[in-house]
Amino acid sequence: MVTIYGKDSCPYTQAARDDYERRKIPFAYINVKKNAAELERMLEFSKGRRAVPVIVDTDGKVTIGFGGT
């Protein structure tokens, strides 16, 4: 399953969630503003970058940001 780390106020996080939903790709959304432990986990995937969303694909590929592609 794909995991999307982000925050509710980020338009790019929302765009990523909408896109995955539209394409019917199952994903788990984690709001890092509400969970400090998950924020730390996200920072491990992003190598310390605090940009959201951080999308972790099923195969472990990490994408930072979302441009709608």
Sequence and secondary structure as in RCSB ss.txt:
>XXXX:A:sequence
MVTIYGKDSCPYTQAARDDYERRKIPFAYINVKKNAAELERMLEFSKGRRAVPVIVDTDGKVTIGFGGT
>XXXX:A:secstr
 EEEEE TT HHHHHHHHHHHHTT  EEEEETTS HHHHHHHHHHTTT   S EEE TTS EEES    
